[in-house]
């Protein structure tokens, strides 16, 4: 096992421990319970917290069943970075941002 694989496994096990703690608590919705374990989720809108919670559980299940830690870790990192961006004031409705269409190409600098 490489060092990278070992670190991925440790991160997945830490994530699994947090998820187990969340599932043992029976007070509140899944998103509310996960927000206690992952306080950065509070930066997300309530509907996004629900999506985040379900996406994290789904990714964890996929990781555990396939032995691929990167699936859960990538999902966790993606949602955490999204929450960080929202907390910094960036969102799809932010003033001054111009979103490009999917079919629009941009020249390299």
BELFENUR-V830381 format. One record per residue. RES is the residue in one letter. SS is DSSP state (a for helix, b for strand, c for the rest). Layout:
BEGIN
res->RES ss->SS
res->RES ss->SS
END
This chain:
BEGIN
res->X ss->c
res->X ss->c
res->X ss->a
res->X ss->a
res->X ss->a
res->X ss->a
res->X ss->a
res->X ss->a
res->X ss->a
res->X ss->a
res->X ss->a
res->X ss->a
res->X ss->a
res->X ss->a
res->X ss->a
res->X ss->a
res->X ss->a
res->X ss->a
res->X ss->a
res->X ss->a
res->X ss->a
res->X ss->a
res->X ss->a
res->X ss->a
res->X ss->c
res->X ss->c
res->X ss->c
res->X ss->c
res->X ss->c
res->X ss->a
res->X ss->a
res->X ss->a
res->X ss->a
res->X ss->a
res->X ss->a
res->X ss->a
res->X ss->a
res->X ss->c
res->X ss->a
res->X ss->a
res->X ss->a
res->X ss->a
res->X ss->a
res->X ss->c
res->X ss->c
res->X ss->a
res->X ss->a
res->X ss->a
res->X ss->a
res->X ss->a
res->X ss->a
res->X ss->a
res->X ss->a
res->X ss->a
res->X ss->a
res->X ss->a
res->X ss->a
res->X ss->a
res->X ss->a
res->X ss->a
res->X ss->a
res->X ss->a
res->X ss->a
res->X ss->a
res->X ss->a
res->X ss->a
res->X ss->c
res->X ss->c
res->X ss->a
res->X ss->a
res->X ss->a
res->X ss->a
res->X ss->a
res->X ss->a
res->X ss->a
res->X ss->a
res->X ss->a
res->X ss->a
res->X ss->a
res->X ss->a
res->X ss->a
res->X ss->a
res->X ss->a
res->X ss->a
res->X ss->a
res->X ss->a
res->X ss->a
res->X ss->c
res->X ss->c
res->X ss->c
res->X ss->c
res->X ss->c
res->X ss->c
res->X ss->c
res->X ss->c
res->X ss->c
res->X ss->c
res->X ss->c
res->X ss->c
res->X ss->c
res->X ss->c
res->X ss->c
res->X ss->c
res->X ss->c
res->X ss->c
res->X ss->c
res->X ss->c
res->X ss->c
res->X ss->c
END
